[in-house]
């Protein structure tokens, strides 16, 4: 999977980059078909102190992309919360696919039982 990191008014340190990579590797374990990830980190000094750091993440997958954004007072917290939001979206998509397969199978089973009666 490709990783595209862009920053605005934030110095990208090795620690920040390692933190992002560790979070993305956890997401990659949940969905192996991810094509690339675009992470944008921003720092806006003009905003209130509790809303200065923003992190947005776009995960490209087959089908619709997943996107999450969060604004916090700490950059690491924003990264963690965005990764958590993307993880929830991946789980929701996976559960929908599983449920769709089960409903199709249940319909087939119901129609066979009706034919037997």
Buried (B, 14 or more C-beta within 10 A) or exposed (E): BEEEBEEEEBEEEEEBEEBBEEBBEEBBEEBEEBEEBBBBBBBEEEBEEEEBBBBBBBBBBEEEEBBBBBBBEEBBEBBBBBBBBBBEBBEEBEEEEEEEEEEEEEEEEEEEEEEEE
